[in-house]
Amino acid sequence: MVERFFSKITEKMIRRSSFNNTEELDNAILNFIAVHNENPKVYIWTKDADTIIAKWIKCKDVLGALH
């Protein structure tokens, strides 16, 4: 989810703008976050923790067997 959020900032704000210095960039990012947070959406997990952990262990074991 974090990577998706940073991707959204990059696509919708950073690439479409130009900044004269890092302070302008910082302010633009903070403004983007403030606007985004005005209409928050709750993320609802569709799997329980045990299912997620079991899948992670299985993937780790498969990837470990490849080395």
Protein Blocks (a to p, Z undefined) as FASTA:
>chain_A
ZZmmmmmmmmmmmmmpccfbfklmmmmmmmmmmmmmmmccddddfbdfklmmmmmmmmmm
mmmmmZZ
